[in-house]
Amino acid sequence: MRVALFGGSFDPPHHGHTAIAVAAADVFDLDQVLFAPVGRQPLKPEGAPASFADRLAMVELACRTDPRFAVSDLDAPRSDGKPNYTVETLATLHETMPDARLFNLVGGDSFLDLPRWHEPERLLDLAEWIVVSRPGFPLADLSMLGLTPRQRGRVHLLQTVHEDVAATNLRERLEAGDQCADVLDPAVSAYIKVHHLYR
Protein backbone atom coordinates (compact mmCIF):
# COMPACT_ATOMS: atom_id res chain seq x y z
CA MET A 1 0.00 0.00 0.00
CA ARG A 2 1.20 3.47 -0.91
CA VAL A 3 -0.50 5.94 1.43
CA ALA A 4 -0.20 9.72 1.67
CA LEU A 5 -1.16 11.79 4.69
CA PHE A 6 -2.68 15.09 3.58
CA GLY A 7 -3.06 17.32 6.62
CA GLY A 8 -4.30 20.88 6.86
CA SER A 9 -7.02 23.16 8.14
CA PHE A 10 -9.42 22.34 5.28
CA ASP A 11 -11.40 25.41 6.29
CA PRO A 12 -13.25 24.75 4.02
CA PRO A 13 -11.98 21.94 1.74
CA HIS A 14 -12.02 23.17 -1.88
CA HIS A 15 -11.14 22.17 -5.46
CA GLY A 16 -7.52 23.20 -4.87
CA HIS A 17 -7.18 20.51 -2.20
CA THR A 18 -8.76 17.76 -4.30
CA ALA A 19 -6.73 18.77 -7.37
CA ILE A 20 -3.52 18.37 -5.36
CA ALA A 21 -4.64 14.98 -4.04
CA VAL A 22 -5.64 13.72 -7.51
CA ALA A 23 -2.33 14.84 -9.03
CA ALA A 24 -0.31 13.24 -6.22
CA ALA A 25 -2.28 9.98 -6.43
CA ASP A 26 -1.84 9.86 -10.22
CA VAL A 27 1.85 10.76 -10.36
CA PHE A 28 2.99 8.68 -7.36
CA ASP A 29 0.60 5.76 -7.84
CA LEU A 30 -0.98 6.21 -4.40
CA ASP A 31 -3.55 3.69 -3.21
CA GLN A 32 -4.95 6.11 -0.65
CA VAL A 33 -4.80 9.79 0.26
CA LEU A 34 -5.81 10.38 3.88
CA PHE A 35 -7.33 13.84 4.32
CA ALA A 36 -6.69 14.70 7.98
CA PRO A 37 -8.07 18.02 9.22
CA VAL A 38 -5.85 19.32 12.00
CA GLY A 39 -7.27 19.96 15.45
CA ARG A 40 -4.81 22.68 16.44
CA GLN A 41 -1.96 23.80 14.20
CA PRO A 42 1.19 24.76 16.12
CA LEU A 43 2.13 27.45 13.56
CA LYS A 44 -1.42 28.91 13.48
CA PRO A 45 -2.29 29.47 17.15
CA GLU A 46 -5.38 31.56 16.31
CA GLY A 47 -7.18 28.37 15.27
CA ALA A 48 -9.67 27.71 12.49
CA PRO A 49 -12.97 29.60 11.99
CA ALA A 50 -14.99 26.37 11.57
CA SER A 51 -15.05 23.69 14.26
CA PHE A 52 -13.11 20.45 13.87
CA ALA A 53 -16.39 18.49 13.60
CA ASP A 54 -17.62 20.72 10.76
CA ARG A 55 -14.29 20.56 8.92
CA LEU A 56 -14.20 16.76 9.28
CA ALA A 57 -17.77 16.50 7.93
CA MET A 58 -16.96 18.78 4.95
CA VAL A 59 -13.80 16.80 4.15
CA GLU A 60 -15.82 13.58 4.21
CA LEU A 61 -18.15 15.08 1.59
CA ALA A 62 -15.24 16.32 -0.55
CA CYS A 63 -13.58 12.87 -0.40
CA ARG A 64 -16.53 11.26 -2.20
CA THR A 65 -15.17 12.55 -5.51
CA ASP A 66 -12.40 9.92 -5.74
CA PRO A 67 -12.29 6.31 -4.42
CA ARG A 68 -8.64 6.82 -3.43
CA PHE A 69 -9.60 9.54 -0.95
CA ALA A 70 -10.44 8.86 2.70
CA VAL A 71 -11.12 11.12 5.66
CA SER A 72 -9.15 10.61 8.87
CA ASP A 73 -9.57 11.97 12.39
CA LEU A 74 -5.96 11.14 13.28
CA ASP A 75 -5.32 14.84 13.88
CA ALA A 76 -8.41 15.45 16.04
CA PRO A 77 -8.01 18.00 18.86
CA ARG A 78 -5.99 16.54 21.71
CA SER A 79 -7.62 16.07 25.12
CA ASP A 80 -4.71 17.92 26.79
CA GLY A 81 -5.24 20.99 24.55
CA LYS A 82 -1.74 20.79 23.07
CA PRO A 83 -1.10 21.38 19.36
CA ASN A 84 -1.19 18.52 16.85
CA TYR A 85 2.27 17.68 15.50
CA THR A 86 2.79 16.00 12.13
CA VAL A 87 5.69 13.98 13.54
CA GLU A 88 3.31 12.33 16.06
CA THR A 89 0.62 11.75 13.42
CA LEU A 90 3.12 10.07 11.09
CA ALA A 91 4.42 7.92 13.96
CA THR A 92 0.85 6.80 14.72
CA LEU A 93 0.28 6.00 11.05
CA HIS A 94 3.44 3.87 11.10
CA GLU A 95 2.03 1.86 14.00
CA THR A 96 -1.41 1.39 12.44
CA MET A 97 -0.14 0.71 8.89
CA PRO A 98 3.27 -0.95 9.42
CA ASP A 99 3.44 -2.37 5.88
CA ALA A 100 2.46 0.82 4.05
CA ARG A 101 4.90 3.04 2.19
CA LEU A 102 4.08 6.42 3.74
CA PHE A 103 4.16 9.83 2.12
CA ASN A 104 3.33 13.24 3.53
CA LEU A 105 1.67 15.61 1.06
CA VAL A 106 2.36 19.32 1.57
CA GLY A 107 2.54 22.62 -0.28
CA GLY A 108 5.94 24.09 -1.11
CA ASP A 109 5.33 27.04 1.24
CA SER A 110 4.74 24.68 4.19
CA PHE A 111 7.79 22.59 3.34
CA LEU A 112 10.02 25.67 3.32
CA ASP A 113 8.90 26.15 6.94
CA LEU A 114 10.16 22.66 7.86
CA PRO A 115 12.91 23.89 10.24
CA ARG A 116 10.14 25.43 12.40
CA TRP A 117 8.17 22.16 12.60
CA HIS A 118 8.27 19.97 15.72
CA GLU A 119 11.21 17.51 15.56
CA PRO A 120 12.03 18.34 11.91
CA GLU A 121 14.94 15.86 11.83
CA ARG A 122 12.50 12.93 12.37
CA LEU A 123 9.96 14.00 9.76
CA LEU A 124 11.93 12.81 6.74
CA ASP A 125 12.67 9.49 8.48
CA LEU A 126 9.00 8.75 9.12
CA ALA A 127 7.77 9.38 5.58
CA GLU A 128 8.72 10.38 2.09
CA TRP A 129 7.44 13.84 1.18
CA ILE A 130 5.45 14.96 -1.85
CA VAL A 131 5.98 18.71 -2.14
CA VAL A 132 3.54 20.63 -4.34
CA SER A 133 4.56 23.77 -6.19
CA ARG A 134 2.40 26.75 -5.27
CA PRO A 135 2.35 30.22 -6.85
CA GLY A 136 5.00 32.40 -5.26
CA PHE A 137 6.92 29.45 -3.81
CA PRO A 138 9.22 28.08 -6.51
CA LEU A 139 10.42 24.59 -5.67
CA ALA A 140 14.01 25.53 -6.47
CA ASP A 141 14.04 27.24 -3.06
CA LEU A 142 14.06 23.81 -1.39
CA SER A 143 17.84 23.82 -1.77
CA MET A 144 17.92 26.39 1.05
CA LEU A 145 16.85 23.77 3.59
CA GLY A 146 20.28 22.11 3.69
CA LEU A 147 18.98 18.55 3.38
CA THR A 148 21.42 15.65 3.30
CA PRO A 149 21.56 13.65 0.04
CA ARG A 150 19.57 10.87 1.76
CA GLN A 151 16.89 13.31 2.94
CA ARG A 152 16.79 14.94 -0.49
CA GLY A 153 16.10 11.50 -1.98
CA ARG A 154 12.96 11.25 0.18
CA VAL A 155 11.50 14.51 -1.19
CA HIS A 156 9.49 14.28 -4.41
CA LEU A 157 8.40 17.41 -6.26
CA LEU A 158 4.97 17.76 -7.84
CA GLN A 159 4.69 20.65 -10.28
CA THR A 160 1.56 19.72 -12.22
CA VAL A 161 -1.06 21.47 -10.07
CA HIS A 162 -2.24 24.92 -11.04
CA GLU A 163 -5.37 25.36 -8.91
CA ASP A 164 -4.67 28.34 -6.67
CA VAL A 165 -7.42 28.90 -4.12
CA ALA A 166 -6.72 31.12 -1.12
CA ALA A 167 -8.78 29.98 1.87
CA THR A 168 -8.93 33.49 3.36
CA ASN A 169 -10.36 34.95 0.15
CA LEU A 170 -12.76 32.00 -0.10
CA ARG A 171 -14.07 32.59 3.44
CA GLU A 172 -14.55 36.31 2.66
CA ARG A 173 -16.64 35.37 -0.39
CA LEU A 174 -18.72 32.94 1.70
CA GLU A 175 -19.23 35.58 4.38
CA ALA A 176 -20.59 37.91 1.66
CA GLY A 177 -23.15 35.24 0.68
CA ASP A 178 -21.35 33.84 -2.40
CA GLN A 179 -21.90 30.05 -2.78
CA CYS A 180 -18.42 29.75 -4.39
CA ALA A 181 -19.67 27.14 -6.87
CA ASP A 182 -16.48 27.61 -8.92
CA VAL A 183 -14.22 26.28 -6.14
CA LEU A 184 -16.40 24.17 -3.82
CA ASP A 185 -17.95 20.73 -4.26
CA PRO A 186 -21.77 21.16 -4.32
CA ALA A 187 -22.13 18.92 -1.24
CA VAL A 188 -19.62 21.05 0.70
CA SER A 189 -21.35 24.24 -0.42
CA ALA A 190 -24.71 22.84 0.73
CA TYR A 191 -23.24 21.83 4.12
CA ILE A 192 -21.87 25.35 4.63
CA LYS A 193 -25.29 26.85 3.81
CA VAL A 194 -27.27 24.47 6.06
CA HIS A 195 -24.91 24.94 9.03
CA HIS A 196 -24.52 28.73 8.54
CA LEU A 197 -20.72 28.55 8.47
CA TYR A 198 -18.47 31.56 7.73
CA ARG A 199 -21.33 34.02 8.22
C-alpha positions as CSV (number, residue, x, y, z in Angstrom):
1,M,0.0,0.0,0.0
2,R,1.2,3.5,-0.9
3,V,-0.5,5.9,1.4
4,A,-0.2,9.7,1.7
5,L,-1.2,11.8,4.7
6,F,-2.7,15.1,3.6
7,G,-3.1,17.3,6.6
8,G,-4.3,20.9,6.9
9,S,-7.0,23.2,8.1
10,F,-9.4,22.3,5.3
11,D,-11.4,25.4,6.3
12,P,-13.2,24.7,4.0
13,P,-12.0,21.9,1.7
14,H,-12.0,23.2,-1.9
15,H,-11.1,22.2,-5.5
16,G,-7.5,23.2,-4.9
17,H,-7.2,20.5,-2.2
18,T,-8.8,17.8,-4.3
19,A,-6.7,18.8,-7.4
20,I,-3.5,18.4,-5.4
21,A,-4.6,15.0,-4.0
22,V,-5.6,13.7,-7.5
23,A,-2.3,14.8,-9.0
24,A,-0.3,13.2,-6.2
25,A,-2.3,10.0,-6.4
26,D,-1.8,9.9,-10.2
27,V,1.9,10.8,-10.4
28,F,3.0,8.7,-7.4
29,D,0.6,5.8,-7.8
30,L,-1.0,6.2,-4.4
31,D,-3.5,3.7,-3.2
32,Q,-4.9,6.1,-0.6
33,V,-4.8,9.8,0.3
34,L,-5.8,10.4,3.9
35,F,-7.3,13.8,4.3
36,A,-6.7,14.7,8.0
37,P,-8.1,18.0,9.2
38,V,-5.8,19.3,12.0
39,G,-7.3,20.0,15.5
40,R,-4.8,22.7,16.4
41,Q,-2.0,23.8,14.2
42,P,1.2,24.8,16.1
43,L,2.1,27.4,13.6
44,K,-1.4,28.9,13.5
45,P,-2.3,29.5,17.2
46,E,-5.4,31.6,16.3
47,G,-7.2,28.4,15.3
48,A,-9.7,27.7,12.5
49,P,-13.0,29.6,12.0
50,A,-15.0,26.4,11.6
51,S,-15.0,23.7,14.3
52,F,-13.1,20.4,13.9
53,A,-16.4,18.5,13.6
54,D,-17.6,20.7,10.8
55,R,-14.3,20.6,8.9
56,L,-14.2,16.8,9.3
57,A,-17.8,16.5,7.9
58,M,-17.0,18.8,5.0
59,V,-13.8,16.8,4.2
60,E,-15.8,13.6,4.2
61,L,-18.2,15.1,1.6
62,A,-15.2,16.3,-0.5
63,C,-13.6,12.9,-0.4
64,R,-16.5,11.3,-2.2
65,T,-15.2,12.5,-5.5
66,D,-12.4,9.9,-5.7
67,P,-12.3,6.3,-4.4
68,R,-8.6,6.8,-3.4
69,F,-9.6,9.5,-0.9
70,A,-10.4,8.9,2.7
71,V,-11.1,11.1,5.7
72,S,-9.2,10.6,8.9
73,D,-9.6,12.0,12.4
74,L,-6.0,11.1,13.3
75,D,-5.3,14.8,13.9
76,A,-8.4,15.5,16.0
77,P,-8.0,18.0,18.9
78,R,-6.0,16.5,21.7
79,S,-7.6,16.1,25.1
80,D,-4.7,17.9,26.8
81,G,-5.2,21.0,24.5
82,K,-1.7,20.8,23.1
83,P,-1.1,21.4,19.4
84,N,-1.2,18.5,16.8
85,Y,2.3,17.7,15.5
86,T,2.8,16.0,12.1
87,V,5.7,14.0,13.5
88,E,3.3,12.3,16.1
89,T,0.6,11.8,13.4
90,L,3.1,10.1,11.1
91,A,4.4,7.9,14.0
92,T,0.9,6.8,14.7
93,L,0.3,6.0,11.0
94,H,3.4,3.9,11.1
95,E,2.0,1.9,14.0
96,T,-1.4,1.4,12.4
97,M,-0.1,0.7,8.9
98,P,3.3,-0.9,9.4
99,D,3.4,-2.4,5.9
100,A,2.5,0.8,4.1
101,R,4.9,3.0,2.2
102,L,4.1,6.4,3.7
103,F,4.2,9.8,2.1
104,N,3.3,13.2,3.5
105,L,1.7,15.6,1.1
106,V,2.4,19.3,1.6
107,G,2.5,22.6,-0.3
108,G,5.9,24.1,-1.1
109,D,5.3,27.0,1.2
110,S,4.7,24.7,4.2
111,F,7.8,22.6,3.3
112,L,10.0,25.7,3.3
113,D,8.9,26.2,6.9
114,L,10.2,22.7,7.9
115,P,12.9,23.9,10.2
116,R,10.1,25.4,12.4
117,W,8.2,22.2,12.6
118,H,8.3,20.0,15.7
119,E,11.2,17.5,15.6
120,P,12.0,18.3,11.9
121,E,14.9,15.9,11.8
122,R,12.5,12.9,12.4
123,L,10.0,14.0,9.8
124,L,11.9,12.8,6.7
125,D,12.7,9.5,8.5
126,L,9.0,8.8,9.1
127,A,7.8,9.4,5.6
128,E,8.7,10.4,2.1
129,W,7.4,13.8,1.2
130,I,5.5,15.0,-1.9
131,V,6.0,18.7,-2.1
132,V,3.5,20.6,-4.3
133,S,4.6,23.8,-6.2
134,R,2.4,26.7,-5.3
135,P,2.4,30.2,-6.9
136,G,5.0,32.4,-5.3
137,F,6.9,29.4,-3.8
138,P,9.2,28.1,-6.5
139,L,10.4,24.6,-5.7
140,A,14.0,25.5,-6.5
141,D,14.0,27.2,-3.1
142,L,14.1,23.8,-1.4
143,S,17.8,23.8,-1.8
144,M,17.9,26.4,1.0
145,L,16.8,23.8,3.6
146,G,20.3,22.1,3.7
147,L,19.0,18.6,3.4
148,T,21.4,15.7,3.3
149,P,21.6,13.7,0.0
150,R,19.6,10.9,1.8
151,Q,16.9,13.3,2.9
152,R,16.8,14.9,-0.5
153,G,16.1,11.5,-2.0
154,R,13.0,11.3,0.2
155,V,11.5,14.5,-1.2
156,H,9.5,14.3,-4.4
157,L,8.4,17.4,-6.3
158,L,5.0,17.8,-7.8
159,Q,4.7,20.7,-10.3
160,T,1.6,19.7,-12.2
161,V,-1.1,21.5,-10.1
162,H,-2.2,24.9,-11.0
163,E,-5.4,25.4,-8.9
164,D,-4.7,28.3,-6.7
165,V,-7.4,28.9,-4.1
166,A,-6.7,31.1,-1.1
167,A,-8.8,30.0,1.9
168,T,-8.9,33.5,3.4
169,N,-10.4,34.9,0.2
170,L,-12.8,32.0,-0.1
171,R,-14.1,32.6,3.4
172,E,-14.6,36.3,2.7
173,R,-16.6,35.4,-0.4
174,L,-18.7,32.9,1.7
175,E,-19.2,35.6,4.4
176,A,-20.6,37.9,1.7
177,G,-23.1,35.2,0.7
178,D,-21.4,33.8,-2.4
179,Q,-21.9,30.1,-2.8
180,C,-18.4,29.7,-4.4
181,A,-19.7,27.1,-6.9
182,D,-16.5,27.6,-8.9
183,V,-14.2,26.3,-6.1
184,L,-16.4,24.2,-3.8
185,D,-18.0,20.7,-4.3
186,P,-21.8,21.2,-4.3
187,A,-22.1,18.9,-1.2
188,V,-19.6,21.0,0.7
189,S,-21.4,24.2,-0.4
190,A,-24.7,22.8,0.7
191,Y,-23.2,21.8,4.1
192,I,-21.9,25.4,4.6
193,K,-25.3,26.9,3.8
194,V,-27.3,24.5,6.1
195,H,-24.9,24.9,9.0
196,H,-24.5,28.7,8.5
197,L,-20.7,28.6,8.5
198,Y,-18.5,31.6,7.7
199,R,-21.3,34.0,8.2
